[in-house]
Amino acid sequence: MTPREQEIQRRIVLSETRVTKAVFPPTTNHHNTLFGSTALAWMDEVSFIAATRFCRLPLVTVSSDRIDFKHAIPAGSIVELIGRVIKVGNTSLKVEVEVFVEGLYQEGRERAISGSFSFVAVDDQQKPVPVLPGFDH
């Protein structure tokens, strides 16, 4: 394993991000389930935090890949969002986010939503910069 690959593995472990939220009425729709747009905003935020923890550089979101909504998330649920860096390029990162739902008063949880987000590290002029300066690609 190259020094760059070792550094990537080290940073992936350190950058995993977990956020837990409760689903209350202001975040729900007329079906009494979590708004999809709210879920996407939470996912983008968690992925941004994981990516920033990985490289500690200014980042911009450049795309979101397929987002799969497997289960509705009812009001009164707990959700946990887990963001993990899954791919590292020269100036870009890809972060996978999984959203798990659990009832407030029941054991167990299931994956409700998954997707990935891509980021590019930028300088003050918004030009791409390496996510791992000092480690040749």
C-alpha positions as CSV (number, residue, x, y, z in Angstrom):
1,M,0.0,0.0,0.0
2,T,1.4,3.4,-1.0
3,P,1.8,6.2,1.6
4,R,-1.1,8.0,-0.2
5,E,-3.4,4.9,0.1
6,Q,-2.4,4.6,3.8
7,E,-3.3,8.2,4.4
8,I,-6.6,7.8,2.6
9,Q,-7.5,4.9,4.8
10,R,-6.5,6.7,7.9
11,R,-8.6,9.8,7.0
12,I,-11.6,7.7,5.9
13,V,-11.8,6.2,9.4
14,L,-11.4,9.6,11.1
15,S,-13.9,11.4,8.9
16,E,-17.0,9.1,9.3
17,T,-19.8,11.3,10.5
18,R,-23.0,10.3,12.4
19,V,-25.8,12.7,13.1
20,T,-29.0,11.7,14.9
21,K,-32.3,13.6,14.5
22,A,-35.9,13.3,15.7
23,V,-38.6,13.7,13.1
24,F,-41.1,16.3,14.3
25,P,-44.1,17.9,12.6
26,P,-42.3,21.0,11.2
27,T,-40.2,18.6,9.0
28,T,-43.2,16.4,7.8
29,N,-45.5,16.6,4.9
30,H,-49.3,16.0,4.5
31,H,-48.6,12.2,4.7
32,N,-47.1,12.8,8.2
33,T,-43.7,11.6,6.9
34,L,-40.4,13.4,6.6
35,F,-40.2,15.7,3.6
36,G,-37.9,14.3,1.0
37,S,-36.3,17.8,0.6
38,T,-35.5,17.9,4.3
39,A,-33.9,14.4,4.1
40,L,-31.8,15.6,1.2
41,A,-30.7,18.7,3.0
42,W,-29.7,16.6,6.0
43,M,-27.8,14.2,3.8
44,D,-25.9,17.0,2.0
45,E,-24.9,18.5,5.4
46,V,-23.7,15.2,6.8
47,S,-21.8,14.4,3.6
48,F,-20.2,17.9,3.6
49,I,-19.1,17.4,7.2
50,A,-17.5,14.0,6.4
51,A,-15.7,15.4,3.4
52,T,-14.5,18.4,5.3
53,R,-13.2,16.2,8.1
54,F,-11.4,14.1,5.5
55,C,-9.4,16.9,3.9
56,R,-9.9,20.1,6.1
57,L,-10.2,22.2,3.0
58,P,-12.9,24.5,1.5
59,L,-15.3,22.3,-0.5
60,V,-18.2,22.7,-2.9
61,T,-20.9,20.2,-3.6
62,V,-20.7,19.4,-7.4
63,S,-23.3,16.6,-7.7
64,S,-25.5,14.1,-5.9
65,D,-25.7,10.6,-7.4
66,R,-28.7,8.3,-7.2
67,I,-30.8,8.8,-4.1
68,D,-32.9,5.8,-3.1
69,F,-35.9,6.3,-0.9
70,K,-36.6,2.8,0.3
71,H,-39.0,3.5,3.2
72,A,-41.1,6.5,4.4
73,I,-39.9,8.0,7.6
74,P,-42.9,8.7,9.8
75,A,-43.2,11.6,12.3
76,G,-42.1,10.6,15.7
77,S,-39.1,8.6,14.4
78,I,-35.5,8.8,15.2
79,V,-33.1,9.0,12.2
80,E,-29.4,8.4,12.1
81,L,-27.4,9.7,9.1
82,I,-24.0,8.1,8.5
83,G,-21.6,9.7,6.0
84,R,-18.5,7.9,4.8
85,V,-15.9,8.9,2.2
86,I,-16.0,6.1,-0.4
87,K,-13.8,7.6,-3.2
88,V,-10.9,10.0,-3.3
89,G,-9.7,11.6,-6.5
90,N,-7.1,14.3,-7.0
91,T,-9.3,17.3,-6.3
92,S,-12.6,15.5,-5.5
93,L,-14.2,13.3,-2.9
94,K,-17.3,11.1,-3.0
95,V,-19.3,10.5,0.2
96,E,-22.0,7.9,0.7
97,V,-24.8,8.7,3.1
98,E,-27.1,6.1,4.6
99,V,-30.2,7.2,6.6
100,F,-31.6,4.7,9.1
101,V,-35.0,5.0,10.8
102,E,-36.1,3.7,14.1
103,G,-39.3,4.1,16.2
104,L,-39.1,6.0,19.4
105,Y,-40.6,3.2,21.3
106,Q,-39.5,0.0,19.4
107,E,-36.2,-1.8,19.1
108,G,-34.5,-2.1,15.8
109,R,-33.9,0.1,12.8
110,E,-33.8,-0.1,9.0
111,R,-32.1,1.7,6.2
112,A,-34.6,4.2,4.7
113,I,-32.6,6.3,2.3
114,S,-29.1,6.1,0.7
115,G,-27.2,8.2,-1.8
116,S,-23.9,9.8,-2.5
117,F,-22.5,13.3,-2.9
118,S,-19.4,14.5,-4.7
119,F,-17.3,17.5,-3.6
120,V,-14.4,19.4,-5.1
121,A,-11.8,21.2,-2.9
122,V,-11.3,24.8,-3.9
123,D,-9.0,27.7,-3.3
124,D,-10.0,31.4,-2.7
125,Q,-10.7,31.8,-6.4
126,Q,-12.9,28.8,-6.5
127,K,-10.3,26.8,-8.5
128,P,-9.9,23.1,-7.8
129,V,-7.0,22.1,-5.5
130,P,-5.7,18.7,-4.4
131,V,-7.6,17.1,-1.5
132,L,-4.4,15.6,-0.2
133,P,-1.6,18.1,-0.8
134,G,1.8,16.6,-0.4
135,F,0.6,13.1,-1.6
136,D,1.2,12.5,-5.3
137,H,-1.8,11.0,-7.1
